[in-house]
Amino acid sequence: MGLITAVVPDDQLTAEAEALAARLAAGPPQALAAAKRLLHTSLEETLETHLAREAEAIAHASGTAEGAEGVASFVEKRPPVFNRD
């Protein structure tokens, strides 16, 4: 599942955790919330149901300002700036 993405020495753990938290905090809040909801329900549904819910979430996200910013930042080769309102 990719839950462990790095192993670091004990004395670097806090710095690595803070860096990960900062990257997540700078990410797209609506998309991260949707991913979290999907993860929470993934073990309670069939694969077909889960894939359908995932497709709905992706379709919804593509029509949001957050989705537009993600695409624009990619095309313009710049870091995205997501609205926190």
Secondary structure, 3 states (H helix, E strand, C coil): CCCCCCCCCHHHHHHHHHHHHHHHHCCCHHHHHHHHHHHHHHHHCCHHHHHHHHHHHHHHHHCCHHHHHHHHHHHCCCCCCCCCC
